Amino acid sequence: MRVGIVILPEHRWWAAEPRWRGAEEYGFDHAWTYDHLGWRTLVDGPWFDAVPTLTAAAMVTSEIRLGTFVASPNFRQPVPFAREVLALDDISDGRFLLGLGSGQSGVGGYDRQVMAAPELTPAEVADRFAEFVELTDALLTRPKTTFEGTHYSTTQARSAPGCVQRPRVPFLVAANGPKAMRVAAEFGQGWVTTGLREAPSLDAWWADVTRRAARFDEALAAEDRDPATVDRYVSVDASPLFALESVGAFTEQIGRARDAGFTDVVTHWPRPDGPYAGRETVLEQVAADVLPVMGGRATRMAAAESNDSGVLGVRDGGGGSSEG
């Protein structure tokens, strides 16, 4: 199983850079940042744009995959955004993952509010998202794109030189409902769910996530896609339990995700207070003791260290054997 971590874009770069370097050095498989103009209770605090943040992160890392968690039509327009995606994929040398989501409907969502955008019905949100993903896919795979839709139009948009990753950067499509799941099944190389918001218990949240995973299987079948070809991500901190609250909480969430058939889990860098409040010492302990036996980058790193030291399968400082 692979493990990713979200680093909120709330720090000046001198403070953010060590976190991005640390995510790679700890052995996480992917690192993400939120793509918003502001977010929930943190809206009045410091906040930086995702694209330059990920560009800077790409310049101080070399192996870890990087991505948006997630970009939405609330303020992104596919034509200029596709150009930014091309640049990120190039600068990262093919390590970029494009997380895409529909954005919030109704009265919620600072991004929509600050843009003074008209309120959309849930059906309109779903239709706009389908167009957003379809057009972004076209812009990243075709040399020229002309598109006429209800929400987006473009004429002869160029896409040279194309993505480093072929045929384009992988799409990680956030989808909890049936319409978005159809989009994920058609265009996604990965699917991510956040499960039921404000679930009454951890068991209830995981039961809901498991049901959604079954519905996603049905969406894949409708598109005649092999489920083994689409990665499954779960944002475990959307549950009532913050995964990095303790090492025990992390291992519990990992175990539940594995049992539910997920290939990837995503947690958040601990903050001193508010959302995702926790201690960085827990993150350090998880990186030292848990990630090396997960089978991802950290496992390979531990095996390489063992080979370099001439003692295969034993990690420095004890703590058990590594799996390669």
C-alpha positions in Angstrom: 0.0 0.0 0.0 1.2 3.5 -0.8 0.9 6.5 1.6 0.6 10.2 0.7 0.6 13.3 2.8 -1.1 16.7 2.4 0.9 19.8 3.2 -1.4 22.8 3.4 -0.2 25.9 1.5 -0.2 28.1 4.6 3.5 28.7 5.3 6.0 31.0 3.7 8.4 29.0 1.6 11.2 29.1 4.2 9.0 27.2 6.5 7.2 25.1 3.9 10.3 23.8 2.1 11.5 21.5 5.0 8.1 19.8 5.0 8.2 19.0 1.3 11.8 17.8 1.6 10.8 15.8 4.7 7.9 14.1 2.9 10.3 12.7 0.4 13.0 11.8 3.0 10.4 10.1 5.2 9.5 7.8 2.3 6.0 9.0 1.5 4.9 7.9 -2.0 3.1 11.1 -2.9 2.6 14.6 -1.4 -0.2 17.0 -2.1 -1.5 20.5 -1.4 -5.0 21.9 -1.4 -6.0 23.9 -4.5 -8.2 26.6 -3.0 -8.3 30.4 -2.7 -9.0 29.9 1.0 -10.2 27.0 3.1 -12.8 26.7 5.9 -11.7 28.0 9.3 -8.3 28.9 7.9 -9.7 31.4 5.4 -8.4 34.5 7.3 -4.9 33.1 7.7 -1.9 32.8 5.4 -2.6 30.9 2.2 -0.6 30.4 -1.0 -1.5 29.2 -4.5 -1.1 25.5 -5.3 0.7 25.8 -8.6 3.7 27.8 -7.6 3.9 25.8 -4.3 4.1 22.6 -6.2 6.5 24.1 -8.7 8.8 25.0 -5.8 8.3 21.6 -4.2 9.3 19.9 -7.5 12.6 21.8 -7.4 13.6 20.6 -4.0 12.5 16.9 -4.4 13.5 14.3 -7.0 11.4 11.1 -6.5 8.2 11.7 -4.6 5.0 12.3 -6.7 3.3 15.7 -6.3 -0.2 16.7 -6.9 -3.3 18.9 -6.3 -5.8 17.6 -3.7 -7.9 18.7 -5.6 -8.3 21.3 -8.3 -11.9 22.3 -9.1 -13.9 24.4 -11.6 -14.8 26.8 -8.8 -11.9 29.1 -10.0 -9.9 27.0 -12.4 -10.6 27.4 -16.2 -9.4 24.4 -18.2 -7.5 26.2 -21.0 -5.0 28.2 -18.9 -4.9 25.6 -16.2 -3.9 22.9 -18.7 -0.9 25.1 -19.5 0.0 25.2 -15.8 -0.3 21.4 -15.6 2.0 21.0 -18.6 4.6 23.1 -16.9 4.3 21.3 -13.6 4.7 17.9 -15.3 7.7 19.2 -17.1 9.4 20.8 -14.1 8.8 17.7 -12.0 10.1 15.4 -14.7 6.9 13.5 -14.9 6.1 13.3 -11.2 2.9 15.3 -11.2 -0.5 13.9 -10.4 -3.6 16.0 -11.2 -6.2 15.7 -8.5 -9.6 16.9 -9.8 -12.9 17.5 -7.9 -16.3 19.1 -8.6 -16.1 21.8 -6.0 -18.8 22.5 -3.4 -22.4 23.2 -4.3 -25.0 25.2 -2.4 -24.0 28.1 -0.2 -20.8 26.5 1.1 -17.3 27.0 -0.3 -15.2 30.0 0.0 -13.8 29.6 -3.5 -17.3 30.1 -5.1 -18.2 32.9 -2.7 -15.1 34.9 -3.3 -15.5 34.6 -7.0 -19.1 35.9 -6.7 -20.1 32.9 -8.8 -23.8 32.1 -9.2 -25.0 29.2 -7.0 -25.4 26.0 -9.0 -27.7 23.1 -8.4 -26.1 19.7 -7.6 -27.0 18.6 -11.1 -25.3 21.7 -12.6 -22.2 21.2 -10.5 -22.0 17.6 -11.8 -22.5 18.6 -15.4 -19.9 21.4 -15.1 -17.4 19.0 -13.6 -17.9 16.4 -16.4 -17.2 19.2 -18.9 -14.2 20.4 -16.9 -12.6 16.9 -16.9 -13.4 16.1 -20.5 -12.0 19.4 -21.8 -8.9 19.2 -19.6 -8.3 15.6 -20.9 -8.6 16.9 -24.5 -6.3 19.8 -23.9 -3.6 17.5 -22.5 -3.8 14.8 -25.2 -4.5 16.7 -28.4 -2.2 19.1 -30.3 -5.2 21.4 -30.9 -8.6 21.4 -29.2 -11.9 23.0 -30.2 -14.7 22.5 -27.7 -18.2 23.8 -27.3 -20.0 23.0 -24.1 -22.6 24.4 -21.8 -20.0 25.7 -19.3 -16.7 25.9 -21.3 -15.8 26.7 -24.9 -12.4 27.0 -26.7 -11.2 27.4 -30.2 -7.9 25.8 -31.5 -6.3 25.7 -28.1 -2.7 24.4 -28.5 -1.0 22.0 -26.2 2.6 21.7 -27.4 4.9 20.2 -26.2 2.5 17.8 -24.5 3.0 16.1 -21.1 6.1 14.3 -20.1 3.9 11.4 -18.9 2.0 9.8 -21.8 -0.6 10.1 -23.0 -1.0 12.8 -20.2 -0.6 13.3 -16.5 -2.6 10.8 -14.5 -6.0 12.1 -13.2 -7.0 11.4 -9.6 -10.7 12.1 -9.7 -12.5 12.8 -6.4 -16.0 11.3 -6.5 -18.5 10.5 -3.9 -21.7 10.5 -5.9 -22.8 8.5 -8.9 -22.3 11.2 -11.6 -18.8 12.1 -10.5 -18.0 8.4 -10.2 -18.9 8.0 -13.9 -16.4 10.8 -14.7 -13.8 9.0 -12.5 -14.5 5.7 -14.2 -14.1 7.2 -17.7 -11.2 9.5 -17.2 -9.4 8.6 -14.0 -6.2 6.7 -13.4 -7.1 7.0 -9.8 -10.3 7.6 -7.7 -10.4 9.3 -4.3 -13.2 9.4 -1.8 -13.6 11.4 1.4 -16.6 9.4 2.5 -19.5 10.6 4.6 -19.1 14.1 6.0 -19.6 14.3 9.7 -20.1 10.6 10.1 -21.4 9.7 13.6 -18.6 7.2 14.2 -15.4 5.7 12.7 -17.2 2.5 12.0 -20.0 4.3 10.2 -17.5 6.3 8.1 -15.7 3.2 7.0 -18.9 1.3 6.3 -19.9 4.3 4.0 -16.5 4.3 2.3 -16.8 0.6 1.6 -20.2 1.0 0.1 -18.9 3.8 -2.1 -16.0 1.6 -3.3 -18.6 -1.0 -4.3 -20.5 1.6 -6.3 -17.3 2.7 -8.0 -16.8 -1.0 -9.1 -20.2 -0.7 -10.8 -19.1 2.5 -12.5 -16.0 0.9 -13.8 -18.0 -2.1 -15.1 -20.2 0.3 -17.0 -17.2 1.7 -18.7 -15.8 -1.8 -19.3 -12.6 -0.9 -17.3 -10.6 -3.4 -15.4 -10.7 -2.4 -11.7 -7.0 -3.4 -11.4 -6.1 -0.6 -13.7 -7.5 2.2 -11.5 -5.8 3.1 -8.2 -8.1 3.7 -5.2 -7.3 6.5 -2.8 -9.0 7.3 0.5 -8.6 10.6 2.4 -8.6 9.0 5.8 -8.5 12.3 7.8 -12.1 13.0 6.5 -13.1 10.3 9.0 -13.7 11.2 12.7 -10.2 10.0 13.5 -7.1 12.0 12.5 -4.7 9.3 11.3 -1.6 11.0 12.8 -3.2 11.5 16.2 -1.1 8.5 17.2 0.9 5.6 15.7 -2.0 3.3 16.8 -4.5 5.5 14.9 -2.4 5.5 11.8 -2.0 1.7 11.8 -5.7 1.3 12.4 -6.6 3.5 9.4 -4.1 1.7 7.2 -5.5 -1.6 8.2 -9.1 -0.5 7.5 -8.1 0.9 4.1 -6.4 -2.3 3.1 -9.4 -4.4 4.1 -11.6 -2.1 2.0 -9.4 -2.7 -1.1 -7.7 0.7 -1.3 -4.3 1.0 -2.9 -3.4 4.4 -1.4 -4.2 6.4 1.7 -3.7 10.1 2.2 -3.1 11.8 5.6 -2.2 15.4 6.6 0.9 16.9 8.0 0.1 17.7 11.7 -0.7 21.2 12.6 -0.4 22.8 16.1 -4.1 23.5 16.4 -7.4 23.6 14.5 -7.8 21.1 11.6 -5.4 18.2 11.6 -4.0 19.1 15.0 -1.3 16.8 16.1 2.3 16.3 17.0 5.1 16.0 14.4 6.8 13.5 16.7 4.0 11.1 15.7 4.7 11.7 12.1 8.4 11.0 12.7 7.6 7.7 14.5 5.2 6.6 11.7 7.9 7.4 9.1 10.5 5.4 11.1 8.5 2.4 12.2 5.4 2.0 9.9 6.1 3.3 6.4 9.2 1.0 5.9 6.9 -2.0 6.0 4.1 -0.6 3.8 5.6 -1.8 0.5 6.0 1.7 -1.0 8.9 4.1 -1.4 9.9 3.8 2.3 10.2 0.0 2.0 12.5 0.4 -1.0 14.5 3.1 0.8 14.9 0.8 3.8 16.0 -2.1 1.6 18.5 0.1 -0.2 19.9 1.3 3.2 20.2 -2.3 4.3 22.0 -3.3 1.1 24.4 -0.4 1.4 25.2 -1.4 5.0 25.7 -5.0 4.0 23.0 -6.2 6.3 20.0 -7.2 4.2 16.6 -6.9 5.8 17.7 -5.1 9.0 17.0 -1.4 9.5 19.4 0.8 11.4 18.5 1.1 15.0 16.5 -2.1 15.1 12.7 -2.2 14.9 12.3 -5.3 12.7 13.0 -6.4 9.2 12.1 -4.5 6.0 10.1 -5.9 3.2 11.3 -5.5 -0.4 
